Each structure stands twice: as C-alpha cells, then as structure tokens.
Amino acid sequence: MTASIEIRRVSKRFGDFTALDDVSLALPGGGFFTLLGPSGCGKTTLLRLIAGFEYPTEGAILLDGADIAAMPPNRRPVNTVFQSYALFPHMTVADNIAFGLEMLDRPRTEVRATVAEMLALVKMEALARRRPAQLSGGQQQRVALARALAPKPKVLLLDEPLSALDLKLRKEMQSELKRLQRETGVTFVFVTHDQEEALTMSDAVAVMSAGRVLQVGAPRDIYAHPADRFVAGFIGETNFLEGRVAGMDGPLVRVALDGGGTVTAAARAEPPATGARTTLAVRPEHVALTDADAPGALTGAVSEIVYVGPETHAHLTLDAGPTLLVRLPNRGDGAAEPRPGDRLGALIRPGIAQMLKD
C-alpha cells in the first residue's frame, strides 16, 4: 500500500506570480512527511499539485515511478483531508465514511466491512449513527480521516487539518494522526505552518520559503543543524550571534563576537577562512546562566523574566549588544530564579553553536 512520491524540478506560476520555483523532493513510501513553512511559501500549492487539483507549469510528479502530473485527480490513488472537514451534515458518521466507496461502486458487503474497519481504526464505533452536528471538532476530524482512508489510497494528503482545533485537542490529534499512519502504512503528506506539529509527528520535514525548499531532513537534524538563518529562526526559537572567524580549535571554529567575547562553534563541511564574517545559531536551552565573573562567560544583565509553566524564559542583554533568550526548567526544587537587573554570565558549550550558511 505504501507509495513513494518524487517531485522533479516542479514550478508553478499563476500569471506573473511564481508559487513554486524549481522544487525537487523525494518522499519515501510509508512515512509521515511534512511540508512546513509560513503562509504563502508554496506548501499548499505543492499539495494541490500532488492531488491533481492544479497542474505544474514545468516538471514532473512521480508516484511509484509513474508520472502523474497530467493525470486527473479522480484517477490518482490519492485522497485529501482539508482544513474544513467537509462532512455531509444530513448523513450519519457511517454514511459519510461509506460515501466515497459507494461512488466507486464497491460491493455492498465490502462497503459495510470497510466502514466497520474504519470506525474501529478511528475509535468511533459507538458514534456510527450520529450526524456531524452531534460531534465535537475532534470527532469530526476523525470521521474526515476515516472517509479519506476508506478507499485505501496510496497517499493521504492533509492540508492543515488541525488548525481549527483548540490546543489540547490539537495535541491529542497529533498523536492520533501518527498512530493512524503507522497502523495503515499509507504515505502521509502533511501541510502545516506549525513547527511543533512538524517536529512531533514527522519522519521527515521539508522547510519551504518563497516557493523553494530550503532544507529536508529528520526533525531532529533540522532542529539541531539548520541550513540557514531562515530555517534556524523558523524551527523553534533561536539566538543569533554575529562575529568573525578567529581560527580553529581542533575540529571546532573560534568565533570572535561583535562587541566582545568568543564562542567555539561546530564547523561546516568546509572550514571557513580566518577573518570571514559568520552568523551563529544557539538554541535557548543550550545556554547556561552562571556568575558574571565565570571564565569564558558572556556577561550581561537580565532584562526580562517570563514564566511559562514547565520552564522560565530569561532574557539576558549582553554587554556586547544582543539579547540572549535562555530556557530554565522549573524543577520545583525551590532554587532561586534570576530577577530583572541581575548581572549574570552566559556559557555556551563548545561545539553546540551552529555556523549558518552565508
């Protein structure tokens, strides 16, 4: 049932506007793949091209090696779940799930068996006779998923399907979607602008901006090793530090920061030239607060403290200029928190800062 998708140098233009610009991607079959980016980056356009609702201006779209770019949507082994669940209000849950199968003229016994299978898959057997208006948002989402999975598509496309749900229900559905993907083995292609959704559910993520794919990889790799400043800033929160390369320290690079202080960073594949300007990305959880006179610390004053439940965010304005965001876990052990105005130091472990591409 798994299906691989390959996007080969696909561009899509609407008049003078280029929505996709020479995009190439390889999506292995049987996984959970996410297209992540801000509004207008081209991710939904790419999803619509895979679905057949739009056709590429240039390039090829291959499903298991066969080019489907010119194939009408009803002939593609692909189904889509939209932001709006688009359930038929006059039909029961069971009838909504059966609808697509009946349109395909499947035998009645097969329809009944598949509906029962889908109801069990989304854990809604007890609600089979209810209508959409009698369901919660999460339950309606499950029905939409069951209806889309009922015809046994090779690929399921999901266009920001969790955006209308509240925070708690959205988190529950994240786990539910991942479970459904594992149990069915269907290739899921998920579109979102929510970084947490992408990191939580995906086997692989493609980060997009302005119609291009900037980086593709496992969520952990993209978070830990962003390719450029956009990716580093879009995936989670990041501190950026500017400076010049001061030399090598074994496999690491010493960077003299603008305004003072030195950070030893992980080198890229090709070590940079001494004196070259560079930008470092440092995640807030990788900064440790210490005494202002600690050796190697970047010194500054606490400008703001924000309590967010499981952690506290400290903003340390460095004497050298920029403000560092530092995440402090709230362990409940009674340890004193820093206060605005405190003079402190920030330690960045050697090799944890990432040098970004120019």
C-alpha positions as CSV (number, residue, x, y, z in Angstrom):
1,M,0.0,0.0,0.0
2,T,3.0,2.3,0.5
3,A,3.8,4.7,-2.3
4,S,6.8,6.8,-3.0
5,I,6.5,10.3,-4.4
6,E,9.1,12.2,-6.4
7,I,8.9,15.8,-7.3
8,R,11.2,16.7,-10.2
9,R,12.1,20.3,-10.9
10,V,8.5,21.4,-10.5
11,S,7.5,25.0,-11.0
12,K,4.0,26.5,-10.8
13,R,3.2,30.0,-12.0
14,F,-0.1,31.9,-11.8
15,G,0.3,34.7,-14.3
16,D,3.3,36.7,-13.2
17,F,3.4,35.1,-9.7
18,T,5.7,32.1,-9.1
19,A,4.2,29.9,-6.4
20,L,6.8,27.1,-6.8
21,D,10.2,27.6,-8.2
22,D,12.1,24.6,-9.4
23,V,11.2,22.3,-6.5
24,S,12.6,18.8,-6.2
25,L,11.8,16.3,-3.5
26,A,11.9,12.6,-2.9
27,L,9.3,11.3,-0.4
28,P,9.8,7.6,0.6
29,G,6.8,5.4,0.8
30,G,5.1,4.5,4.0
31,G,6.2,7.5,6.1
32,F,4.9,10.7,7.6
33,F,6.3,13.6,5.5
34,T,5.6,17.3,6.4
35,L,5.7,20.4,4.2
36,L,6.5,23.2,6.7
37,G,6.6,26.9,6.1
38,P,4.9,30.3,6.6
39,S,1.7,31.3,4.7
40,G,2.4,31.9,1.0
41,C,5.5,29.7,0.9
42,G,4.0,27.3,-1.7
43,K,3.4,24.3,0.5
44,T,-0.4,24.1,-0.2
45,T,0.2,24.6,-3.9
46,L,2.6,21.6,-3.9
47,L,0.0,19.6,-2.1
48,R,-2.6,20.5,-4.7
49,L,-0.3,19.5,-7.5
50,I,0.1,16.1,-5.9
51,A,-3.6,15.8,-5.6
52,G,-4.3,16.9,-9.2
53,F,-6.3,20.0,-8.3
54,E,-3.6,22.0,-10.1
55,Y,-1.1,21.1,-12.8
56,P,2.6,22.1,-12.9
57,T,3.8,24.7,-15.3
58,E,7.1,22.7,-15.5
59,G,8.4,19.5,-14.1
60,A,7.2,16.0,-13.3
61,I,5.4,14.4,-10.3
62,L,6.0,10.7,-10.0
63,L,4.1,8.2,-7.9
64,D,5.9,4.9,-7.6
65,G,7.9,5.9,-10.7
66,A,4.9,6.8,-12.9
67,D,4.4,10.4,-13.9
68,I,1.0,11.5,-12.7
69,A,1.4,15.3,-13.4
70,A,-1.2,15.3,-16.2
71,M,-3.5,12.7,-14.6
72,P,-6.9,13.9,-13.4
73,P,-7.5,13.8,-9.7
74,N,-10.1,11.1,-9.8
75,R,-7.6,8.7,-11.4
76,R,-4.9,9.2,-8.8
77,P,-4.6,6.8,-5.8
78,V,-4.6,9.8,-3.6
79,N,-7.1,11.3,-1.1
80,T,-7.1,14.7,0.7
81,V,-8.2,15.9,4.1
82,F,-8.9,19.6,4.1
83,Q,-8.9,22.3,6.8
84,S,-12.7,22.2,6.7
85,Y,-13.9,18.7,7.3
86,A,-16.5,18.9,4.5
87,L,-18.7,16.3,6.0
88,F,-22.2,15.8,4.7
89,P,-24.4,17.3,7.5
90,H,-27.5,15.2,6.6
91,M,-25.6,11.9,6.7
92,T,-24.6,9.8,9.7
93,V,-21.0,9.1,10.5
94,A,-21.2,5.6,8.9
95,D,-22.8,7.1,5.8
96,N,-20.2,9.8,5.5
97,I,-17.4,7.1,5.6
98,A,-19.3,4.9,3.1
99,F,-20.0,7.7,0.6
100,G,-16.7,7.5,-1.3
101,L,-16.8,3.7,-1.6
102,E,-20.3,3.9,-2.9
103,M,-19.2,6.4,-5.6
104,L,-16.6,3.9,-6.6
105,D,-19.3,1.2,-7.0
106,R,-17.7,-1.1,-4.4
107,P,-19.9,-4.1,-3.5
108,R,-22.3,-3.5,-0.6
109,T,-20.6,-6.2,1.6
110,E,-17.2,-4.6,1.0
111,V,-18.6,-1.2,1.9
112,R,-20.1,-2.4,5.2
113,A,-16.9,-4.2,6.1
114,T,-14.7,-1.2,5.3
115,V,-16.9,1.2,7.2
116,A,-16.7,-1.1,10.3
117,E,-12.9,-1.3,9.8
118,M,-12.6,2.5,9.6
119,L,-14.9,3.1,12.6
120,A,-12.7,0.8,14.6
121,L,-9.5,2.4,13.3
122,V,-10.6,5.9,14.5
123,K,-12.3,4.5,17.6
124,M,-15.8,5.8,16.8
125,E,-17.9,2.6,16.6
126,A,-20.3,3.9,19.3
127,L,-21.0,7.1,17.3
128,A,-21.7,5.5,13.9
129,R,-25.3,6.7,13.8
130,R,-24.7,10.3,14.8
131,R,-24.7,13.2,12.4
132,P,-21.8,15.7,12.2
133,A,-23.6,18.4,14.2
134,Q,-23.7,16.0,17.2
135,L,-19.9,15.6,17.2
136,S,-17.1,17.5,18.6
137,G,-14.4,19.1,16.4
138,G,-12.0,16.2,17.1
139,Q,-14.7,13.6,16.4
140,Q,-15.5,15.3,13.1
141,Q,-11.8,15.3,12.2
142,R,-11.7,11.5,12.9
143,V,-14.7,11.0,10.6
144,A,-13.0,13.0,7.8
145,L,-9.8,10.9,8.2
146,A,-11.8,7.7,8.1
147,R,-13.7,8.7,5.0
148,A,-10.4,9.6,3.3
149,L,-8.7,6.3,4.3
150,A,-11.7,4.1,3.4
151,P,-10.9,3.7,-0.3
152,K,-7.4,2.6,0.7
153,P,-5.4,5.4,-1.1
154,K,-1.7,5.0,-1.5
155,V,-1.2,8.6,-0.4
156,L,-3.1,10.7,2.1
157,L,-2.7,14.5,1.7
158,L,-3.5,16.6,4.8
159,D,-3.9,20.4,4.4
160,E,-3.6,21.9,7.9
161,P,-6.3,19.7,9.2
162,L,-5.7,20.6,12.9
163,S,-5.8,24.3,12.5
164,A,-9.4,24.7,13.7
165,L,-8.9,22.7,16.9
166,D,-8.1,24.0,20.4
167,L,-4.6,23.4,21.8
168,K,-5.3,20.4,23.9
169,L,-7.4,18.6,21.2
170,R,-4.7,19.5,18.6
171,K,-2.1,17.8,20.6
172,E,-4.3,14.7,21.0
173,M,-4.9,14.6,17.3
174,Q,-1.2,14.8,16.6
175,S,-0.7,11.5,18.3
176,E,-3.8,10.2,16.6
177,L,-2.6,11.0,13.2
178,K,0.8,9.4,13.8
179,R,-0.9,6.3,15.1
180,L,-3.2,6.1,12.0
181,Q,-0.2,6.5,9.7
182,R,1.7,3.7,11.4
183,E,-1.3,1.3,11.5
184,T,-2.3,1.9,7.9
185,G,1.1,2.2,6.3
186,V,-0.3,4.9,4.0
187,T,2.1,7.6,2.9
188,F,1.0,10.8,4.7
189,V,1.9,14.2,3.3
190,F,1.0,16.8,5.8
191,V,1.0,20.6,5.3
192,T,1.4,23.0,8.3
193,H,2.9,26.3,9.4
194,D,3.1,24.9,13.0
195,Q,6.7,23.9,13.9
196,E,5.6,21.8,16.8
197,E,3.3,19.8,14.7
198,A,6.1,19.1,12.2
199,L,8.6,18.1,14.9
200,T,6.1,16.0,16.8
201,M,4.7,13.9,14.0
202,S,7.0,13.7,11.1
203,D,9.5,11.2,9.9
204,A,10.9,13.9,7.5
205,V,10.3,17.6,7.1
206,A,10.8,19.9,4.1
207,V,11.1,23.5,5.2
208,M,9.8,25.9,2.5
209,S,10.0,29.6,1.9
210,A,9.1,31.8,-1.2
211,G,8.3,28.8,-3.4
212,R,11.5,26.9,-2.7
213,V,12.6,24.1,-0.5
214,L,15.4,25.2,1.9
215,Q,16.1,22.1,3.8
216,V,14.9,18.5,4.0
217,G,15.6,16.1,6.8
218,A,14.5,14.3,10.0
219,P,13.0,16.8,12.6
220,R,15.9,16.3,15.0
221,D,18.5,17.0,12.3
222,I,16.8,20.2,11.1
223,Y,16.3,21.5,14.6
224,A,19.9,20.7,15.6
225,H,21.6,21.6,12.3
226,P,19.6,24.3,10.4
227,A,20.9,25.0,7.0
228,D,20.5,28.8,7.1
229,R,19.2,31.7,9.1
230,F,15.6,31.3,7.9
231,V,15.4,27.6,8.9
232,A,17.1,28.3,12.2
233,G,14.6,31.1,13.0
234,F,11.5,29.3,11.8
235,I,12.1,26.0,13.5
236,G,11.8,26.9,17.2
237,E,13.4,29.8,19.0
238,T,17.0,30.7,18.2
239,N,19.6,33.2,19.4
240,F,21.7,34.7,16.6
241,L,25.2,35.9,17.3
242,E,27.3,37.8,14.7
243,G,31.1,37.8,14.5
244,R,34.3,36.9,12.6
245,V,36.2,33.6,12.4
246,A,39.2,33.9,14.7
247,G,40.8,30.5,13.9
248,M,40.4,26.7,14.5
249,D,40.4,24.8,17.8
250,G,40.8,21.3,16.5
251,P,37.6,20.4,14.6
252,L,35.8,23.5,16.0
253,V,35.9,27.1,15.0
254,R,36.6,30.0,17.3
255,V,34.3,33.0,16.5
256,A,35.1,36.4,17.9
257,L,31.7,38.1,18.5
258,D,30.9,41.6,17.6
259,G,31.3,43.7,20.7
260,G,33.5,41.2,22.6
261,G,33.6,37.6,23.7
262,T,34.3,34.3,21.9
263,V,32.2,31.3,21.1
264,T,33.6,28.0,19.9
265,A,31.2,26.6,17.3
266,A,30.7,23.5,15.2
267,A,32.4,23.9,11.8
268,R,30.6,23.3,8.5
269,A,31.8,20.8,5.9
270,E,34.4,23.3,4.7
271,P,36.2,25.2,7.4
272,P,35.8,28.9,6.9
273,A,38.7,31.3,6.3
274,T,40.1,33.3,9.3
275,G,38.5,36.7,9.4
276,A,35.4,35.7,7.5
277,R,32.1,37.0,8.9
278,T,29.7,34.4,10.1
279,T,26.4,34.0,12.0
280,L,26.0,31.5,14.8
281,A,22.7,29.9,15.9
282,V,22.3,28.9,19.5
283,R,19.1,27.3,20.9
284,P,17.9,28.9,24.2
285,E,18.1,25.5,26.0
286,H,21.8,25.3,25.1
287,V,22.7,28.5,27.1
288,A,23.5,28.1,30.8
289,L,23.4,31.0,33.2
290,T,26.3,31.4,35.6
291,D,28.1,34.0,37.7
292,A,29.2,37.1,35.7
293,D,32.9,36.5,36.5
294,A,32.9,32.9,35.4
295,P,35.7,32.1,32.9
296,G,34.6,32.2,29.3
297,A,31.1,33.6,30.1
298,L,29.4,36.3,28.0
299,T,28.3,38.9,30.6
300,G,25.1,41.0,30.7
301,A,22.1,42.0,32.7
302,V,18.7,40.2,33.0
303,S,16.2,42.4,31.2
304,E,13.1,40.2,31.5
305,I,11.8,37.0,33.2
306,V,8.8,35.2,31.7
307,Y,7.1,32.2,33.5
308,V,5.6,29.7,31.1
309,G,4.8,26.7,33.3
310,P,7.3,24.0,32.8
311,E,10.1,26.5,32.3
312,T,11.1,30.1,32.8
313,H,12.4,32.3,30.0
314,A,15.2,34.6,31.0
315,H,16.3,37.4,28.6
316,L,19.9,38.4,29.2
317,T,21.0,41.6,27.4
318,L,24.7,41.1,26.8
319,D,27.3,43.9,27.3
320,A,28.3,43.1,23.7
321,G,24.9,44.1,22.4
322,P,22.4,41.3,21.6
323,T,19.9,39.8,24.0
324,L,20.0,36.0,24.6
325,L,16.9,34.0,25.4
326,V,17.7,31.3,28.0
327,R,15.3,28.5,28.9
328,L,15.4,27.5,32.6
329,P,13.5,24.3,33.6
330,N,11.2,24.7,36.5
331,R,12.1,21.7,38.7
332,G,10.1,22.7,41.7
333,D,13.2,22.4,44.0
334,G,12.9,25.9,45.4
335,A,16.0,27.2,43.6
336,A,16.1,30.9,43.3
337,E,15.3,32.4,39.9
338,P,17.2,35.3,38.3
339,R,15.5,38.7,38.6
340,P,15.5,41.6,36.2
341,G,18.6,43.7,36.7
342,D,20.8,40.8,37.9
343,R,24.3,40.7,36.5
344,L,25.0,37.2,35.1
345,G,27.1,35.3,32.7
346,A,26.0,33.0,29.8
347,L,28.0,29.9,29.0
348,I,27.7,28.3,25.6
349,R,29.2,24.8,25.5
350,P,32.0,24.4,22.8
351,G,30.6,23.0,19.6
352,I,26.9,23.5,20.4
353,A,26.6,26.7,18.4
354,Q,25.9,26.1,14.7
355,M,27.5,28.2,12.0
356,L,24.9,29.1,9.4
357,K,25.4,29.2,5.6
358,D,26.1,32.7,4.1
